[in-house]
Amino acid sequence: MRVAVLATDGVEQAELERPWQALEEAGAEPELVSLEAGTITAYQHIDKGDTKKVDSTVADADPDDYAALVLPGGVINGDFVRADADAVAFVKAFFEAGKPVAAICHAPWVLVEADVVRGRRMTSWPSLQTDLRNAGATWVDEEVVVDGNLITSRNPDDLEAFGAAIVEEFARSEDDEAVEATA
């Protein structure tokens, strides 16, 4: 299972690394999709962290090539990604195809911009709750929320539960696709 991980400079390092690791341990193939080619710089809160090589730019990536999408958080990351029209269209395509999407912390800003939260029950970093409610979501303060094909989580403290939910829901989605293909 190929999984797109959409992030740019300012991504919260733990929110990029830990889901990536959970996916790899489950046998998935995560690929870093970003706004520009080269590398991105992660942050550990407000301090610069490690760099990571970009596998594909969002302008060149095809959502059809991926089974699922992960949106890591970080204030800078979330704001830059939601301001990029190609990134927003990329995210929206996963919802239109009914593919699973996971977002943590400030990443739901991108979902608001893609206009895919209306009627959804979800969580995020607490400062996004007004944005999500105004966009039509029901915001709750829970570690992980699964609403159909959408998995959301609040912050780095929730990463263990978020990673487990990603692996479980992505595997369920893959199983569902296999059953549909044989029907």
C-alpha positions as a Markdown table, in Angstrom:
| # | Residue | x | y | z |
|---|---|---|---|---|
| 1 | Met | 0.0 | 0.0 | 0.0 |
| 2 | Arg | 1.5 | 3.3 | -1.1 |
| 3 | Val | 0.6 | 6.2 | 1.2 |
| 4 | Ala | 1.1 | 9.9 | 0.4 |
| 5 | Val | 2.4 | 12.0 | 3.3 |
| 6 | Leu | 1.8 | 15.6 | 2.4 |
| 7 | Ala | 4.0 | 18.1 | 4.2 |
| 8 | Thr | 6.3 | 21.0 | 3.7 |
| 9 | Asp | 8.8 | 23.1 | 5.7 |
| 10 | Gly | 7.6 | 23.6 | 9.3 |
| 11 | Val | 6.0 | 20.2 | 9.6 |
| 12 | Glu | 6.0 | 19.0 | 13.2 |
| 13 | Gln | 8.9 | 16.4 | 13.2 |
| 14 | Ala | 7.2 | 13.9 | 15.5 |
| 15 | Glu | 4.0 | 14.1 | 13.6 |
| 16 | Leu | 5.8 | 13.3 | 10.4 |
| 17 | Glu | 8.2 | 10.6 | 11.8 |
| 18 | Arg | 5.9 | 8.6 | 14.0 |
| 19 | Pro | 3.0 | 7.9 | 11.6 |
| 20 | Trp | 5.7 | 7.2 | 8.9 |
| 21 | Gln | 7.3 | 4.7 | 11.1 |
| 22 | Ala | 3.9 | 3.1 | 12.0 |
| 23 | Leu | 3.1 | 2.8 | 8.3 |
| 24 | Glu | 6.4 | 1.2 | 7.5 |
| 25 | Glu | 6.1 | -1.3 | 10.4 |
| 26 | Ala | 2.7 | -2.3 | 9.0 |
| 27 | Gly | 4.2 | -2.9 | 5.6 |
| 28 | Ala | 3.0 | 0.3 | 3.8 |
| 29 | Glu | 5.2 | 2.4 | 1.6 |
| 30 | Pro | 4.9 | 6.1 | 2.7 |
| 31 | Glu | 6.1 | 8.7 | 0.2 |
| 32 | Leu | 6.7 | 12.4 | 1.0 |
| 33 | Val | 4.7 | 14.6 | -1.3 |
| 34 | Ser | 5.5 | 18.3 | -0.9 |
| 35 | Leu | 5.1 | 21.7 | -2.5 |
| 36 | Glu | 8.6 | 21.8 | -4.0 |
| 37 | Ala | 11.3 | 19.3 | -4.9 |
| 38 | Gly | 14.4 | 18.8 | -2.8 |
| 39 | Thr | 14.1 | 18.5 | 1.0 |
| 40 | Ile | 11.8 | 19.9 | 3.7 |
| 41 | Thr | 12.8 | 21.0 | 7.2 |
| 42 | Ala | 10.8 | 19.7 | 10.1 |
| 43 | Tyr | 10.4 | 21.5 | 13.3 |
| 44 | Gln | 10.3 | 20.4 | 16.9 |
| 45 | His | 7.8 | 23.0 | 18.1 |
| 46 | Ile | 9.6 | 26.2 | 17.2 |
| 47 | Asp | 13.1 | 24.8 | 16.8 |
| 48 | Lys | 14.4 | 23.5 | 13.4 |
| 49 | Gly | 14.7 | 19.8 | 13.3 |
| 50 | Asp | 15.8 | 17.3 | 10.7 |
| 51 | Thr | 15.4 | 17.5 | 6.9 |
| 52 | Lys | 13.7 | 14.9 | 4.8 |
| 53 | Lys | 14.0 | 14.2 | 1.1 |
| 54 | Val | 10.8 | 14.9 | -1.0 |
| 55 | Asp | 9.7 | 12.0 | -3.1 |
| 56 | Ser | 7.3 | 13.9 | -5.3 |
| 57 | Thr | 5.9 | 17.4 | -5.7 |
| 58 | Val | 2.2 | 17.8 | -5.2 |
| 59 | Ala | 1.9 | 19.3 | -8.7 |
| 60 | Asp | 3.4 | 16.0 | -10.2 |
| 61 | Ala | 1.8 | 13.5 | -7.8 |
| 62 | Asp | -1.3 | 11.7 | -8.8 |
| 63 | Pro | -3.8 | 10.8 | -6.0 |
| 64 | Asp | -4.8 | 7.7 | -8.0 |
| 65 | Asp | -1.3 | 6.3 | -7.3 |
| 66 | Tyr | -1.9 | 6.2 | -3.5 |
| 67 | Ala | -4.2 | 4.2 | -1.4 |
| 68 | Ala | -4.4 | 6.8 | 1.5 |
| 69 | Leu | -3.2 | 10.2 | 2.7 |
| 70 | Val | -1.5 | 11.4 | 5.9 |
| 71 | Leu | -1.4 | 15.1 | 6.8 |
| 72 | Pro | 1.0 | 15.7 | 9.6 |
| 73 | Gly | 0.7 | 18.9 | 11.6 |
| 74 | Gly | 2.7 | 21.9 | 12.5 |
| 75 | Val | 1.5 | 25.5 | 12.4 |
| 76 | Ile | 3.8 | 26.6 | 9.6 |
| 77 | Asn | 3.2 | 23.4 | 7.6 |
| 78 | Gly | -0.6 | 23.5 | 7.9 |
| 79 | Asp | -0.7 | 27.2 | 6.8 |
| 80 | Phe | 1.6 | 26.7 | 3.8 |
| 81 | Val | -0.1 | 23.6 | 2.6 |
| 82 | Arg | -3.6 | 25.1 | 2.8 |
| 83 | Ala | -2.4 | 28.1 | 0.8 |
| 84 | Asp | -1.3 | 25.9 | -2.1 |
| 85 | Ala | -4.0 | 25.3 | -4.7 |
| 86 | Asp | -2.4 | 22.1 | -6.0 |
| 87 | Ala | -2.1 | 20.7 | -2.4 |
| 88 | Val | -5.7 | 21.5 | -1.7 |
| 89 | Ala | -6.9 | 19.8 | -4.9 |
| 90 | Phe | -4.7 | 16.8 | -4.1 |
| 91 | Val | -6.3 | 16.4 | -0.7 |
| 92 | Lys | -9.8 | 16.9 | -2.1 |
| 93 | Ala | -9.2 | 14.1 | -4.6 |
| 94 | Phe | -8.7 | 11.6 | -1.8 |
| 95 | Phe | -12.1 | 12.5 | -0.4 |
| 96 | Glu | -13.8 | 12.4 | -3.8 |
| 97 | Ala | -12.3 | 8.9 | -4.3 |
| 98 | Gly | -13.4 | 7.8 | -0.8 |
| 99 | Lys | -9.8 | 7.0 | 0.2 |
| 100 | Pro | -8.8 | 7.2 | 3.9 |
| 101 | Val | -7.2 | 10.4 | 5.1 |
| 102 | Ala | -5.5 | 11.0 | 8.5 |
| 103 | Ala | -4.8 | 14.5 | 9.9 |
| 104 | Ile | -3.3 | 15.6 | 13.1 |
| 105 | Cys | -2.8 | 18.9 | 15.0 |
| 106 | His | -2.9 | 21.9 | 12.6 |
| 107 | Ala | -3.4 | 19.7 | 9.5 |
| 108 | Pro | -7.2 | 20.0 | 9.6 |
| 109 | Trp | -6.7 | 23.6 | 8.3 |
| 110 | Val | -6.0 | 21.9 | 5.0 |
| 111 | Leu | -9.3 | 20.0 | 5.2 |
| 112 | Val | -11.2 | 23.2 | 5.9 |
| 113 | Glu | -9.6 | 24.8 | 2.8 |
| 114 | Ala | -10.5 | 21.7 | 0.7 |
| 115 | Asp | -14.1 | 22.0 | 2.0 |
| 116 | Val | -14.4 | 18.4 | 3.2 |
| 117 | Val | -15.2 | 18.8 | 6.9 |
| 118 | Arg | -18.9 | 19.7 | 6.7 |
| 119 | Gly | -20.9 | 17.1 | 8.7 |
| 120 | Arg | -17.8 | 15.4 | 10.0 |
| 121 | Arg | -17.0 | 14.6 | 13.7 |
| 122 | Met | -13.3 | 15.4 | 14.3 |
| 123 | Thr | -10.6 | 16.7 | 16.5 |
| 124 | Ser | -7.5 | 18.9 | 16.1 |
| 125 | Trp | -5.2 | 21.2 | 18.0 |
| 126 | Pro | -7.6 | 23.1 | 20.2 |
| 127 | Ser | -7.1 | 26.5 | 18.5 |
| 128 | Leu | -8.6 | 25.1 | 15.3 |
| 129 | Gln | -11.9 | 24.2 | 16.8 |
| 130 | Thr | -13.6 | 27.5 | 15.8 |
| 131 | Asp | -12.4 | 27.1 | 12.2 |
| 132 | Leu | -13.6 | 23.6 | 12.0 |
| 133 | Arg | -17.0 | 24.4 | 13.6 |
| 134 | Asn | -17.4 | 27.4 | 11.2 |
| 135 | Ala | -16.7 | 25.0 | 8.3 |
| 136 | Gly | -19.5 | 22.7 | 9.4 |
| 137 | Ala | -17.6 | 20.0 | 11.5 |
| 138 | Thr | -18.5 | 18.9 | 15.0 |
| 139 | Trp | -15.3 | 19.4 | 17.0 |
| 140 | Val | -14.5 | 17.1 | 20.0 |
| 141 | Asp | -11.6 | 17.0 | 22.4 |
| 142 | Glu | -10.6 | 13.4 | 22.0 |
| 143 | Glu | -7.3 | 11.6 | 21.4 |
| 144 | Val | -8.4 | 10.1 | 18.1 |
| 145 | Val | -11.6 | 10.4 | 16.1 |
| 146 | Val | -12.5 | 8.2 | 13.2 |
| 147 | Asp | -15.4 | 9.4 | 11.1 |
| 148 | Gly | -15.8 | 7.2 | 8.0 |
| 149 | Asn | -12.6 | 7.6 | 6.0 |
| 150 | Leu | -11.3 | 10.5 | 8.1 |
| 151 | Ile | -9.0 | 10.0 | 11.1 |
| 152 | Thr | -8.0 | 13.0 | 13.2 |
| 153 | Ser | -6.0 | 13.5 | 16.3 |
| 154 | Arg | -5.0 | 16.5 | 18.5 |
| 155 | Asn | -1.2 | 16.7 | 19.1 |
| 156 | Pro | 2.1 | 14.8 | 19.6 |
| 157 | Asp | 0.9 | 13.4 | 22.9 |
| 158 | Asp | -1.7 | 11.4 | 20.9 |
| 159 | Leu | 0.8 | 9.9 | 18.3 |
| 160 | Glu | 0.7 | 6.4 | 19.6 |
| 161 | Ala | -3.1 | 6.2 | 19.3 |
| 162 | Phe | -3.0 | 8.1 | 16.0 |
| 163 | Gly | -0.5 | 5.7 | 14.5 |
| 164 | Ala | -2.5 | 2.7 | 15.6 |
| 165 | Ala | -5.7 | 4.2 | 14.2 |
| 166 | Ile | -4.0 | 4.9 | 10.9 |
| 167 | Val | -2.7 | 1.4 | 10.5 |
| 168 | Glu | -6.1 | -0.2 | 11.5 |
| 169 | Glu | -8.2 | 2.1 | 9.3 |
| 170 | Phe | -5.9 | 2.0 | 6.3 |
| 171 | Ala | -5.7 | -1.8 | 6.5 |
| 172 | Arg | -9.5 | -2.0 | 6.7 |
| 173 | Ser | -9.8 | 0.2 | 3.6 |
| 174 | Glu | -7.3 | -2.0 | 1.8 |
| 175 | Asp | -9.3 | -5.1 | 2.8 |
| 176 | Asp | -12.5 | -3.5 | 1.6 |
| 177 | Glu | -10.9 | -2.7 | -1.8 |
| 178 | Ala | -9.7 | -6.3 | -2.1 |
| 179 | Val | -13.3 | -7.6 | -1.4 |
| 180 | Glu | -14.8 | -5.2 | -4.0 |
| 181 | Ala | -12.3 | -6.2 | -6.6 |
| 182 | Thr | -13.3 | -9.8 | -6.3 |
| 183 | Ala | -17.0 | -9.2 | -6.2 |
